[in-house]
Amino acid sequence: MRCAFLIAALAGALMISPASATIRIAGDGGGQIGAYIQRHAAMRQSGERVVIDGPCLSACTMVLGAIPRGRICVTSRAVLGFHAAYDLDQSGQQVTSYGGTSLLMAHYPQHVRNWIAQRGGLSRQMMFLSGRALSSMYAPCDSFAGEGRPGGSVVGAGPDFTPSAQANSWRRQKGGRTAAHKLRRTRHRS
């Protein structure tokens, strides 16, 4: 009897694999490219599916090149925001980083590069991919057998996977403005 129970418990444990887990991205404002390259490499190695369930802006969008397309799904709340990379000069002004922008473009899959090119390429102005255009490129989460439902690991706006630490880091890097605030402000100006 004990042996049958142990065999059943072991079989159940073997059926749960890291590939069946989910990472949910929601409210990620981006950050430094290097940190995101490391973060996305760890996500790729985990074998977990990625659900984009809210804003994924700036360096966050590099997830599209790091995770195989078949392991990414999008919800109706997903919004991807792309812009040219930038550095700060001695006076604290943003200056376009052509090397960083080239790195971003090289990291994106071809279909995303094509979408960006059709809109004039990356610039200082953020361009948004959402709705039908996004769901034509990536599977809707309902096709992932429940992957779009709440649960799994929630990824905020930073490489340590801790939303509160990410938000604080983003505020320090961006002078107190959050990416979500910028997104709302940009949409209101349109």
SEKETI-565202 format. One record per residue (C-alpha): x, y, z. Coordinates in Angstrom, 3 decimals, padded with zeros to 6 digits. Layout:
BEGIN
<node u="X" v="Y" w="Z"/>
...
# end
This chain:
BEGIN
<node u="000.000" v="000.000" w="000.000"/>
<node u="002.768" v="002.427" w="000.963"/>
<node u="004.694" v="001.488" w="-002.152"/>
<node u="001.679" v="002.246" w="-004.395"/>
<node u="001.248" v="005.619" w="-002.702"/>
<node u="004.939" v="006.478" w="-003.184"/>
<node u="004.810" v="005.445" w="-006.838"/>
<node u="001.720" v="007.602" w="-007.415"/>
<node u="003.330" v="010.586" w="-005.649"/>
<node u="006.538" v="010.178" w="-007.649"/>
<node u="004.626" v="009.921" w="-010.928"/>
<node u="002.715" v="013.102" w="-010.080"/>
<node u="005.917" v="014.959" w="-009.271"/>
<node u="007.496" v="013.882" w="-012.541"/>
<node u="004.519" v="015.216" w="-014.512"/>
<node u="005.106" v="018.720" w="-013.120"/>
<node u="008.018" v="020.197" w="-015.005"/>
<node u="009.483" v="023.693" w="-015.210"/>
<node u="008.149" v="023.910" w="-018.770"/>
<node u="004.602" v="023.817" w="-017.397"/>
<node u="005.150" v="026.932" w="-015.266"/>
<node u="004.333" v="030.464" w="-016.384"/>
<node u="006.024" v="033.842" w="-016.108"/>
<node u="003.568" v="036.725" w="-016.435"/>
<node u="004.884" v="040.128" w="-017.545"/>
<node u="002.704" v="043.041" w="-016.473"/>
<node u="003.694" v="046.658" w="-015.968"/>
<node u="007.341" v="046.321" w="-016.979"/>
<node u="008.750" v="049.735" w="-017.912"/>
<node u="012.143" v="048.498" w="-019.058"/>
<node u="015.596" v="049.571" w="-018.001"/>
<node u="019.196" v="048.932" w="-018.902"/>
<node u="019.708" v="046.593" w="-021.851"/>
<node u="022.446" v="044.504" w="-020.189"/>
<node u="020.289" v="043.654" w="-017.193"/>
<node u="017.469" v="042.542" w="-019.482"/>
<node u="019.757" v="040.367" w="-021.588"/>
<node u="020.723" v="038.500" w="-018.401"/>
<node u="017.149" v="038.354" w="-017.130"/>
<node u="015.764" v="037.035" w="-020.409"/>
<node u="018.543" v="034.447" w="-020.691"/>
<node u="017.478" v="033.107" w="-017.282"/>
<node u="013.846" v="033.087" w="-018.398"/>
<node u="014.790" v="031.184" w="-021.562"/>
<node u="016.783" v="028.629" w="-019.543"/>
<node u="013.847" v="028.089" w="-017.180"/>
<node u="011.769" v="026.600" w="-019.982"/>
<node u="008.720" v="028.470" w="-018.676"/>
<node u="006.038" v="029.977" w="-020.866"/>
<node u="005.783" v="033.767" w="-020.911"/>
<node u="002.442" v="035.561" w="-020.729"/>
<node u="002.555" v="039.239" w="-021.667"/>
<node u="-000.387" v="040.627" w="-019.714"/>
<node u="000.152" v="044.381" w="-019.643"/>
<node u="002.712" v="046.987" w="-020.646"/>
<node u="006.121" v="045.615" w="-021.646"/>
<node u="008.122" v="048.673" w="-022.628"/>
<node u="011.614" v="049.531" w="-023.766"/>
<node u="014.199" v="046.828" w="-022.893"/>
<node u="011.393" v="044.533" w="-021.699"/>
<node u="010.490" v="043.994" w="-025.373"/>
<node u="013.762" v="042.123" w="-025.844"/>
<node u="011.893" v="039.134" w="-024.417"/>
<node u="010.562" v="038.651" w="-027.950"/>
<node u="014.037" v="037.690" w="-029.170"/>
<node u="015.095" v="035.742" w="-026.102"/>
<node u="012.134" v="033.403" w="-025.694"/>
<node u="011.014" v="031.109" w="-028.522"/>
<node u="007.853" v="032.416" w="-030.188"/>
<node u="005.939" v="029.254" w="-029.272"/>
<node u="006.487" v="029.933" w="-025.556"/>
<node u="005.077" v="033.488" w="-025.644"/>
<node u="001.416" v="034.426" w="-025.546"/>
<node u="-000.340" v="037.782" w="-025.216"/>
<node u="-003.532" v="038.847" w="-023.467"/>
<node u="-005.858" v="041.633" w="-024.546"/>
<node u="-004.041" v="043.888" w="-022.018"/>
<node u="-000.617" v="043.384" w="-023.628"/>
<node u="001.096" v="046.511" w="-024.962"/>
<node u="004.657" v="046.493" w="-026.287"/>
<node u="006.509" v="049.814" w="-026.436"/>
<node u="009.593" v="050.249" w="-028.629"/>
<node u="012.020" v="053.189" w="-028.859"/>
<node u="015.656" v="053.861" w="-029.675"/>
<node u="018.186" v="053.206" w="-026.936"/>
<node u="019.722" v="056.222" w="-025.266"/>
<node u="022.478" v="057.291" w="-022.917"/>
<node u="022.806" v="060.409" w="-020.805"/>
<node u="025.462" v="062.982" w="-021.685"/>
<node u="027.489" v="064.977" w="-019.126"/>
<node u="024.641" v="067.455" w="-018.658"/>
<node u="022.091" v="064.674" w="-018.056"/>
<node u="020.376" v="065.048" w="-021.440"/>
<node u="019.270" v="061.974" w="-023.346"/>
<node u="021.289" v="061.217" w="-026.462"/>
<node u="020.480" v="058.394" w="-028.845"/>
<node u="022.800" v="055.415" w="-028.503"/>
<node u="023.258" v="054.073" w="-032.010"/>
<node u="025.130" v="051.032" w="-030.713"/>
<node u="022.395" v="050.272" w="-028.180"/>
<node u="019.694" v="050.760" w="-030.796"/>
<node u="021.518" v="048.387" w="-033.171"/>
<node u="021.733" v="045.841" w="-030.353"/>
<node u="017.994" v="046.123" w="-029.729"/>
<node u="017.162" v="045.652" w="-033.401"/>
<node u="019.527" v="042.684" w="-033.733"/>
<node u="017.881" v="041.068" w="-030.707"/>
<node u="014.320" v="041.249" w="-032.089"/>
<node u="012.966" v="038.460" w="-034.303"/>
<node u="012.601" v="039.287" w="-038.006"/>
<node u="008.814" v="039.801" w="-037.925"/>
<node u="009.211" v="042.428" w="-035.170"/>
<node u="012.071" v="044.138" w="-037.037"/>
<node u="009.822" v="044.271" w="-040.117"/>
<node u="006.973" v="045.842" w="-038.104"/>
<node u="009.354" v="048.465" w="-036.690"/>
<node u="010.869" v="049.197" w="-040.119"/>
<node u="007.391" v="049.677" w="-041.628"/>
<node u="006.881" v="052.474" w="-039.082"/>
<node u="010.135" v="054.267" w="-039.842"/>
<node u="012.468" v="052.473" w="-037.426"/>
<node u="013.258" v="053.101" w="-033.791"/>
<node u="013.380" v="056.713" w="-032.686"/>
<node u="013.179" v="058.675" w="-029.446"/>
<node u="009.377" v="058.542" w="-029.732"/>
<node u="007.922" v="055.305" w="-028.356"/>
<node u="005.818" v="053.261" w="-030.779"/>
<node u="003.247" v="050.805" w="-029.471"/>
<node u="002.271" v="047.332" w="-030.653"/>
<node u="-000.976" v="045.956" w="-029.252"/>
<node u="-004.383" v="044.605" w="-030.185"/>
<node u="-004.865" v="042.810" w="-033.492"/>
<node u="-001.397" v="043.630" w="-034.785"/>
<node u="000.204" v="042.024" w="-031.724"/>
<node u="-002.133" v="039.033" w="-031.663"/>
<node u="-001.363" v="038.406" w="-035.338"/>
<node u="002.296" v="037.897" w="-034.342"/>
<node u="001.893" v="036.026" w="-031.047"/>
<node u="-000.645" v="033.490" w="-029.860"/>
<node u="-003.461" v="034.689" w="-027.633"/>
<node u="-003.068" v="033.245" w="-024.154"/>
<node u="-006.373" v="031.395" w="-024.281"/>
<node u="-004.728" v="029.079" w="-026.828"/>
<node u="-002.208" v="028.072" w="-024.131"/>
<node u="-004.787" v="026.048" w="-022.200"/>
<node u="-005.290" v="028.434" w="-019.314"/>
<node u="-001.920" v="030.154" w="-019.394"/>
<node u="-003.594" v="033.575" w="-019.553"/>
<node u="-005.303" v="033.117" w="-016.231"/>
<node u="-003.864" v="034.753" w="-013.134"/>
<node u="-001.066" v="032.841" w="-011.486"/>
<node u="002.540" v="032.012" w="-012.114"/>
<node u="005.418" v="034.347" w="-011.480"/>
<node u="004.621" v="038.019" w="-012.022"/>
<node u="007.475" v="039.936" w="-013.568"/>
<node u="007.535" v="043.622" w="-012.878"/>
<node u="009.847" v="046.202" w="-014.323"/>
<node u="013.264" v="044.806" w="-013.608"/>
<node u="015.896" v="042.145" w="-013.840"/>
<node u="015.478" v="040.830" w="-010.292"/>
<node u="011.877" v="039.724" w="-010.948"/>
<node u="010.692" v="041.735" w="-007.906"/>
<node u="008.067" v="044.299" w="-008.968"/>
<node u="008.588" v="046.664" w="-006.017"/>
<node u="012.372" v="046.723" w="-006.390"/>
<node u="011.920" v="047.206" w="-010.117"/>
<node u="009.543" v="050.116" w="-009.670"/>
<node u="011.937" v="051.847" w="-007.272"/>
<node u="014.843" v="051.263" w="-009.655"/>
<node u="012.817" v="052.602" w="-012.581"/>
<node u="011.842" v="055.728" w="-010.645"/>
<node u="015.480" v="056.403" w="-009.689"/>
<node u="016.684" v="055.899" w="-013.274"/>
<node u="013.912" v="057.944" w="-014.855"/>
<node u="013.756" v="060.871" w="-012.461"/>
<node u="010.619" v="059.828" w="-010.590"/>
<node u="008.363" v="059.203" w="-013.600"/>
<node u="007.125" v="055.697" w="-014.137"/>
<node u="006.782" v="054.136" w="-017.574"/>
<node u="003.077" v="053.634" w="-016.925"/>
<node u="002.730" v="057.375" w="-016.237"/>
<node u="004.572" v="058.146" w="-019.484"/>
<node u="002.356" v="055.683" w="-021.352"/>
<node u="-000.805" v="057.333" w="-019.994"/>
<node u="000.563" v="060.806" w="-020.743"/>
<node u="001.493" v="059.812" w="-024.319"/>
<node u="-001.917" v="058.284" w="-024.963"/>
<node u="-003.680" v="061.389" w="-023.635"/>
<node u="-001.729" v="063.605" w="-026.039"/>
<node u="-002.768" v="061.568" w="-029.065"/>
# end
